[in-house]
């Protein structure tokens, strides 16, 4: 028996919950520019990434390293 699980199609998912974040001005522009370039919304990108996120992070450890740096820097800034 395979250990892989299938994810329901994005359009079959139900319910909605907010993902709220503050990002740098540059990051905000990068997300929106990329979405505009592909004719989609940032929300659609986030929704489509959801079921793939664990695999993406596993396959791109540098992304995890960068995220940890951001997390650590912001945590230190908020502890002041």
C-alpha positions as CSV (number, residue, x, y, z in Angstrom):
1,X,0.0,0.0,0.0
2,X,1.3,3.4,-1.0
3,X,2.0,6.0,1.8
4,X,1.2,8.9,-0.5
5,X,-2.0,10.6,0.0
6,X,-4.0,12.5,-2.6
7,X,-5.2,16.0,-2.0
8,X,-8.7,16.9,-3.0
9,X,-8.8,19.2,-6.0
10,X,-8.5,22.9,-5.1
11,X,-11.9,23.7,-6.4
12,X,-13.5,20.9,-4.2
13,X,-12.2,22.4,-0.9
14,X,-14.8,23.9,1.4
15,X,-14.7,26.7,4.0
16,X,-12.5,29.7,4.2
17,X,-10.1,31.0,6.7
18,X,-7.9,34.1,6.6
19,X,-4.1,34.0,6.3
20,X,-2.9,37.4,7.6
21,X,0.7,38.6,7.4
22,X,2.8,41.7,7.2
23,X,5.6,41.6,4.6
24,X,8.1,44.1,3.5
25,X,7.1,46.6,0.8
26,X,9.4,44.9,-1.7
27,X,8.0,41.4,-0.9
28,X,4.4,42.8,-1.3
29,X,5.3,44.2,-4.7
30,X,7.0,40.9,-5.8
31,X,3.9,38.8,-4.9
32,X,1.6,41.2,-6.7
33,X,3.8,41.6,-9.7
34,X,4.2,37.8,-10.1
35,X,0.4,37.3,-9.8
36,X,-0.3,40.1,-12.3
37,X,2.3,38.7,-14.7
38,X,0.4,35.4,-14.7
39,X,-3.1,36.8,-14.6
40,X,-3.9,35.4,-11.2
41,X,-4.4,36.7,-7.7
42,X,-2.1,36.4,-4.7
43,X,-4.9,34.6,-3.0
44,X,-5.1,32.0,-5.8
45,X,-1.3,31.5,-5.5
46,X,-1.6,30.8,-1.8
47,X,-4.5,28.5,-2.3
48,X,-2.7,26.5,-5.0
49,X,0.5,26.3,-2.9
50,X,-1.3,24.9,0.2
51,X,-1.4,21.2,-0.8
52,X,2.1,21.4,-2.3
53,X,3.8,23.5,0.4
54,X,5.4,20.6,2.5
55,X,6.8,19.1,-0.7
56,X,8.2,22.4,-1.9
57,X,9.8,23.1,1.5
58,X,11.3,19.7,1.6
59,X,12.7,20.0,-2.0
60,X,14.0,23.5,-1.4
61,X,15.8,23.6,1.9
62,X,17.3,27.0,1.1
63,X,13.8,28.4,1.2
64,X,13.4,27.0,4.7
65,X,16.7,28.5,5.8
66,X,15.7,31.9,4.4
67,X,12.3,31.7,6.2
68,X,14.0,30.8,9.5
69,X,16.2,33.9,9.2
70,X,13.2,36.1,8.6
71,X,11.3,34.4,11.5
72,X,14.3,34.9,13.8
73,X,14.9,38.5,12.9
74,X,11.2,39.4,13.4
75,X,11.0,37.6,16.6
76,X,14.0,39.4,18.0
77,X,12.6,42.8,16.8
78,X,9.2,42.0,18.5
79,X,11.0,41.1,21.8
80,X,12.4,44.6,22.2
